[in-house]
Amino acid sequence: MNVDAVPESEACRELRMLIEARGEARGEARMLLQVFAVRGMAVDDAFRERVMQCDDRSLLERWHARAITAQTLDDVINER
């Protein structure tokens, strides 16, 4: 069954898009936390929660790019 071919109301489509976007953001957040783990950077519970609650994918992508070379967590999250 092709789920994309099933008719849906505008409200259902908007809800589906919102849920998919949130899932994608959570995936980005998990990958960011994995970069910290691989690099041996300690992440406290408050920071982990901040990352996991973020639903701005572009922000998460910027943090992820910075996390690859950052020396500290502040270097990752501080917008310059």
DRENTORKOL-3810 file (N, C-alpha, C; in nm, 4 decimals):
REM DRENTORKOL-3810
@n.u->0.0835; n.v->-0.1180; n.w->0.0000; ca.u->0.0000; ca.v->0.0000; ca.w->0.0000; c.u->0.0877; c.v->0.1240; c.w->0.0000
@n.u->0.0598; n.v->0.2138; n.w->-0.0908; ca.u->0.1326; ca.v->0.3398; ca.w->-0.0982; c.u->0.0627; c.v->0.4419; c.w->-0.0083
@n.u->0.1212; n.v->0.4677; n.w->0.1068; ca.u->0.0614; ca.v->0.5588; ca.w->0.2041; c.u->0.0475; c.v->0.6996; c.w->0.1471
@n.u->0.1395; n.v->0.7390; n.w->0.0609; ca.u->0.1329; ca.v->0.8736; ca.w->0.0024; c.u->0.0135; c.v->0.8916; c.w->-0.0907
@n.u->-0.0450; n.v->0.7809; n.w->-0.1378; ca.u->-0.1589; ca.v->0.7888; ca.w->-0.2287; c.u->-0.2928; c.v->0.7957; c.w->-0.1547
@n.u->-0.2911; n.v->0.7779; n.w->-0.0231; ca.u->-0.4148; ca.v->0.7821; ca.w->0.0551; c.u->-0.4595; c.v->0.9273; c.w->0.0688
@n.u->-0.5854; n.v->0.9563; n.w->0.0326; ca.u->-0.6339; ca.v->1.0938; ca.w->0.0458; c.u->-0.6358; c.v->1.1367; c.w->0.1926
@n.u->-0.6050; n.v->1.2628; n.w->0.2161; ca.u->-0.6086; ca.v->1.3139; ca.w->0.3526; c.u->-0.6581; c.v->1.4578; c.w->0.3511
@n.u->-0.7207; n.v->1.4967; n.w->0.4590; ca.u->-0.7695; ca.v->1.6339; ca.w->0.4699; c.u->-0.6508; c.v->1.7271; c.w->0.4910
@n.u->-0.6739; n.v->1.8539; n.w->0.4733; ca.u->-0.5680; ca.v->1.9539; ca.w->0.4949; c.u->-0.5188; c.v->1.9492; c.w->0.6398
@n.u->-0.6103; n.v->1.9343; n.w->0.7335; ca.u->-0.5719; ca.v->1.9278; ca.w->0.8750; c.u->-0.4853; c.v->1.8053; c.w->0.9021
@n.u->-0.5228; n.v->1.6913; n.w->0.8454; ca.u->-0.4420; ca.v->1.5699; ca.w->0.8636; c.u->-0.3052; c.v->1.5848; c.w->0.8001
@n.u->-0.3005; n.v->1.6464; n.w->0.6814; ca.u->-0.1730; ca.v->1.6682; ca.w->0.6142; c.u->-0.0828; c.v->1.7569; c.w->0.6982
@n.u->-0.1385; n.v->1.8657; n.w->0.7526; ca.u->-0.0595; ca.v->1.9565; ca.w->0.8361; c.u->-0.0083; c.v->1.8857; c.w->0.9611
@n.u->-0.0935; n.v->1.8041; n.w->1.0225; ca.u->-0.0519; ca.v->1.7293; ca.w->1.1409; c.u->0.0581; c.v->1.6297; c.w->1.1050
@n.u->0.0421; n.v->1.5586; n.w->0.9934; ca.u->0.1443; ca.v->1.4630; ca.w->0.9497; c.u->0.2770; c.v->1.5331; c.w->0.9248
@n.u->0.2711; n.v->1.6483; n.w->0.8584; ca.u->0.3939; ca.v->1.7236; ca.w->0.8298; c.u->0.4616; c.v->1.7686; c.w->0.9599
@n.u->0.3824; n.v->1.8113; n.w->1.0570; ca.u->0.4359; ca.v->1.8537; ca.w->1.1861; c.u->0.5027; c.v->1.7364; c.w->1.2582
@n.u->0.4366; n.v->1.6219; n.w->1.2569; ca.u->0.4921; ca.v->1.5036; ca.w->1.3221; c.u->0.6198; c.v->1.4577; c.w->1.2522
@n.u->0.6211; n.v->1.4593; n.w->1.1196; ca.u->0.7413; ca.v->1.4201; ca.w->1.0459; c.u->0.8566; c.v->1.5163; c.w->1.0740
@n.u->0.8275; n.v->1.6461; n.w->1.0773; ca.u->0.9323; ca.v->1.7452; ca.w->1.1042; c.u->0.9906; c.v->1.7245; c.w->1.2434
@n.u->0.9048; n.v->1.6954; n.w->1.3402; ca.u->0.9531; ca.v->1.6728; ca.w->1.4765; c.u->1.0410; c.v->1.5474; c.w->1.4813
@n.u->1.0004; n.v->1.4436; n.w->1.4095; ca.u->1.0811; ca.v->1.3225; ca.w->1.4044; c.u->1.2171; c.v->1.3471; c.w->1.3414
@n.u->1.2190; n.v->1.4271; n.w->1.2364; ca.u->1.3464; ca.v->1.4605; ca.w->1.1717; c.u->1.4344; c.v->1.5418; c.w->1.2658
@n.u->1.3753; n.v->1.6343; n.w->1.3401; ca.u->1.4525; ca.v->1.7144; ca.w->1.4352; c.u->1.5100; c.v->1.6252; c.w->1.5455
@n.u->1.4318; n.v->1.5294; n.w->1.5922; ca.u->1.4825; ca.v->1.4375; ca.w->1.6947; c.u->1.5995; c.v->1.3550; c.w->1.6415
@n.u->1.5915; n.v->1.3160; n.w->1.5158; ca.u->1.7034; ca.v->1.2439; ca.w->1.4551; c.u->1.8277; c.v->1.3301; c.w->1.4483
@n.u->1.8110; n.v->1.4562; n.w->1.4097; ca.u->1.9238; ca.v->1.5504; ca.w->1.4078; c.u->1.9826; c.v->1.5656; c.w->1.5477
@n.u->1.8957; n.v->1.5767; n.w->1.6475; ca.u->1.9415; ca.v->1.5936; ca.w->1.7855; c.u->2.0212; c.v->1.4717; c.w->1.8311
@n.u->1.9720; n.v->1.3537; n.w->1.7987; ca.u->2.0441; ca.v->1.2308; ca.w->1.8368; c.u->2.1820; c.v->1.2250; c.w->1.7706
@n.u->2.1900; n.v->1.2639; n.w->1.6457; ca.u->2.3188; ca.v->1.2632; ca.w->1.5756; c.u->2.4147; c.v->1.3638; c.w->1.6390
@n.u->2.3629; n.v->1.4787; n.w->1.6793; ca.u->2.4459; ca.v->1.5779; ca.w->1.7461; c.u->2.5012; c.v->1.5206; c.w->1.8765
@n.u->2.4158; n.v->1.4590; n.w->1.9551; ca.u->2.4618; ca.v->1.3995; ca.w->2.0807; c.u->2.5621; c.v->1.2875; c.w->2.0554
@n.u->2.5455; n.v->1.2169; n.w->1.9460; ca.u->2.6409; ca.v->1.1104; ca.w->1.9121; c.u->2.7782; c.v->1.1700; c.w->1.8793
@n.u->2.7812; n.v->1.2837; n.w->1.8120; ca.u->2.9097; ca.v->1.3493; ca.w->1.7836; c.u->2.9808; c.v->1.3811; c.w->1.9146
@n.u->2.9070; n.v->1.4357; n.w->2.0113; ca.u->2.9681; ca.v->1.4659; ca.w->2.1410; c.u->3.0222; c.v->1.3389; c.w->2.2061
@n.u->2.9451; n.v->1.2317; n.w->2.2008; ca.u->2.9884; ca.v->1.1061; ca.w->2.2625; c.u->3.1147; c.v->1.0526; c.w->2.1960
@n.u->3.1176; n.v->1.0516; n.w->2.0642; ca.u->3.2331; ca.v->1.0009; ca.w->1.9908; c.u->3.3576; c.v->1.0845; c.w->2.0198
@n.u->3.3361; n.v->1.2144; n.w->2.0348; ca.u->3.4497; ca.v->1.3026; ca.w->2.0626; c.u->3.4880; c.v->1.3049; c.w->2.2097
@n.u->3.4143; n.v->1.2338; n.w->2.2943; ca.u->3.4461; ca.v->1.2287; ca.w->2.4366; c.u->3.4088; c.v->1.3543; c.w->2.5116
@n.u->3.3124; n.v->1.4303; n.w->2.4595; ca.u->3.2690; ca.v->1.5539; ca.w->2.5243; c.u->3.1521; c.v->1.5222; c.w->2.6178
@n.u->3.1683; n.v->1.5558; n.w->2.7451; ca.u->3.0641; ca.v->1.5289; ca.w->2.8443; c.u->2.9450; c.v->1.6213; c.w->2.8226
@n.u->2.8274; n.v->1.5639; n.w->2.8248; ca.u->2.7031; ca.v->1.6386; ca.w->2.8080; c.u->2.6185; c.v->1.6156; c.w->2.9326
@n.u->2.5854; n.v->1.7242; n.w->3.0044; ca.u->2.5018; ca.v->1.7076; ca.w->3.1233; c.u->2.3546; c.v->1.6938; c.w->3.0835
@n.u->2.2730; n.v->1.6572; n.w->3.1799; ca.u->2.1311; ca.v->1.6314; ca.w->3.1530; c.u->2.0588; c.v->1.7548; c.w->3.0993
@n.u->2.0906; n.v->1.8716; n.w->3.1523; ca.u->2.0241; ca.v->1.9945; ca.w->3.1076; c.u->2.0565; c.v->2.0231; c.w->2.9606
@n.u->2.1817; n.v->2.0051; n.w->2.9226; ca.u->2.2206; ca.v->2.0293; ca.w->2.7840; c.u->2.1567; c.v->1.9248; c.w->2.6919
@n.u->2.1574; n.v->1.7985; n.w->2.7353; ca.u->2.0951; ca.v->1.6913; ca.w->2.6570; c.u->1.9472; c.v->1.7229; c.w->2.6353
@n.u->1.8799; n.v->1.7675; n.w->2.7398; ca.u->1.7382; ca.v->1.8019; ca.w->2.7290; c.u->1.7175; c.v->1.9193; c.w->2.6329
@n.u->1.8050; n.v->2.0181; n.w->2.6398; ca.u->1.7958; ca.v->2.1330; ca.w->2.5487; c.u->1.8064; c.v->2.0881; c.w->2.4037
@n.u->1.9016; n.v->2.0017; n.w->2.3777; ca.u->1.9211; ca.v->1.9515; ca.w->2.2416; c.u->1.7996; c.v->1.8706; c.w->2.1969
@n.u->1.7515; n.v->1.7807; n.w->2.2823; ca.u->1.6406; ca.v->1.6936; ca.w->2.2435; c.u->1.5085; c.v->1.7692; c.w->2.2292
@n.u->1.4941; n.v->1.8821; n.w->2.2968; ca.u->1.3706; ca.v->1.9601; ca.w->2.2868; c.u->1.3735; c.v->2.0579; c.w->2.1688
@n.u->1.4888; n.v->2.0777; n.w->2.1097; ca.u->1.5008; ca.v->2.1717; ca.w->1.9976; c.u->1.4309; c.v->2.1136; c.w->1.8753
@n.u->1.3418; n.v->2.1930; n.w->1.8159; ca.u->1.2735; ca.v->2.1465; ca.w->1.6947; c.u->1.3088; c.v->2.2303; c.w->1.5724
@n.u->1.4122; n.v->2.3117; n.w->1.5863; ca.u->1.4601; ca.v->2.3953; ca.w->1.4760; c.u->1.5723; c.v->2.3198; c.w->1.4047
@n.u->1.5376; n.v->2.2564; n.w->1.2927; ca.u->1.6364; ca.v->2.1732; ca.w->1.2228; c.u->1.7552; c.v->2.2529; c.w->1.1739
@n.u->1.7345; n.v->2.3758; n.w->1.1284; ca.u->1.8488; ca.v->2.4535; ca.w->1.0802; c.u->1.9453; c.v->2.4846; c.w->1.1944
@n.u->1.8926; n.v->2.5108; n.w->1.3126; ca.u->1.9780; ca.v->2.5342; ca.w->1.4299; c.u->2.0528; c.v->2.4061; c.w->1.4662
@n.u->1.9829; n.v->2.2946; n.w->1.4680; ca.u->2.0485; ca.v->2.1675; ca.w->1.4981; c.u->2.1573; c.v->2.1356; c.w->1.3962
@n.u->2.1330; n.v->2.1659; n.w->1.2715; ca.u->2.2344; ca.v->2.1419; ca.w->1.1676; c.u->2.3569; c.v->2.2306; c.w->1.1880
@n.u->2.3355; n.v->2.3565; n.w->1.2280; ca.u->2.4503; ca.v->2.4449; ca.w->1.2573; c.u->2.5290; c.v->2.3920; c.w->1.3760
@n.u->2.4574; n.v->2.3516; n.w->1.4820; ca.u->2.5247; ca.v->2.2954; ca.w->1.5990; c.u->2.6033; c.v->2.1712; c.w->1.5601
@n.u->2.5445; n.v->2.0871; n.w->1.4783; ca.u->2.6108; ca.v->1.9636; ca.w->1.4364; c.u->2.7398; c.v->1.9941; c.w->1.3614
@n.u->2.7346; n.v->2.0876; n.w->1.2701; ca.u->2.8542; ca.v->2.1253; ca.w->1.1934; c.u->2.9633; c.v->2.1773; c.w->1.2861
@n.u->2.9257; n.v->2.2585; n.w->1.3842; ca.u->3.0249; ca.v->2.3123; ca.w->1.4777; c.u->3.0780; c.v->2.2052; c.w->1.5720
@n.u->2.9929; n.v->2.1090; n.w->1.6072; ca.u->3.0322; ca.v->2.0056; ca.w->1.7038; c.u->3.1485; c.v->1.9204; c.w->1.6527
@n.u->3.1647; n.v->1.9156; n.w->1.5244; ca.u->3.2705; ca.v->1.8327; ca.w->1.4658; c.u->3.4089; c.v->1.8813; c.w->1.5068
@n.u->3.4248; n.v->2.0146; n.w->1.5214; ca.u->3.5566; ca.v->2.0686; ca.w->1.5536; c.u->3.5611; c.v->2.1485; c.w->1.6838
@n.u->3.4481; n.v->2.1705; n.w->1.7479; ca.u->3.4426; ca.v->2.2548; ca.w->1.8676; c.u->3.5249; c.v->2.1949; c.w->1.9812
@n.u->3.5780; n.v->2.2828; n.w->2.0632; ca.u->3.6526; ca.v->2.2395; ca.w->2.1819; c.u->3.5626; c.v->2.2263; c.w->2.3035
@n.u->3.4538; n.v->2.3046; n.w->2.3060; ca.u->3.3618; ca.v->2.3020; ca.w->2.4200; c.u->3.2171; c.v->2.3033; c.w->2.3695
@n.u->3.1244; n.v->2.2700; n.w->2.4579; ca.u->2.9828; ca.v->2.2765; ca.w->2.4232; c.u->2.9404; c.v->2.4207; c.w->2.3942
@n.u->2.9978; n.v->2.5154; n.w->2.4678; ca.u->2.9666; ca.v->2.6565; ca.w->2.4427; c.u->3.0051; c.v->2.6973; c.w->2.3011
@n.u->3.1157; n.v->2.6432; n.w->2.2490; ca.u->3.1563; ca.v->2.6727; ca.w->2.1131; c.u->3.0509; c.v->2.6258; c.w->2.0121
@n.u->2.9776; n.v->2.5234; n.w->2.0497; ca.u->2.8754; ca.v->2.4681; ca.w->1.9604; c.u->2.7500; c.v->2.5535; c.w->1.9614
@n.u->2.7016; n.v->2.5900; n.w->2.0780; ca.u->2.5701; ca.v->2.6534; ca.w->2.0870; c.u->2.5705; c.v->2.8044; c.w->2.0793
@n.u->2.6852; n.v->2.8661; n.w->2.0985; ca.u->2.6897; ca.v->3.0130; ca.w->2.0938; c.u->2.6851; c.v->3.0618; c.w->1.9501
@n.u->2.5797; n.v->3.1377; n.w->1.9198; ca.u->2.5669; ca.v->3.1989; ca.w->1.7860; c.u->2.6558; c.v->3.3226; c.w->1.7835
@n.u->2.7400; n.v->3.3289; n.w->1.6848; ca.u->2.8298; ca.v->3.4445; ca.w->1.6742; c.u->2.7846; c.v->3.5364; c.w->1.5645
END
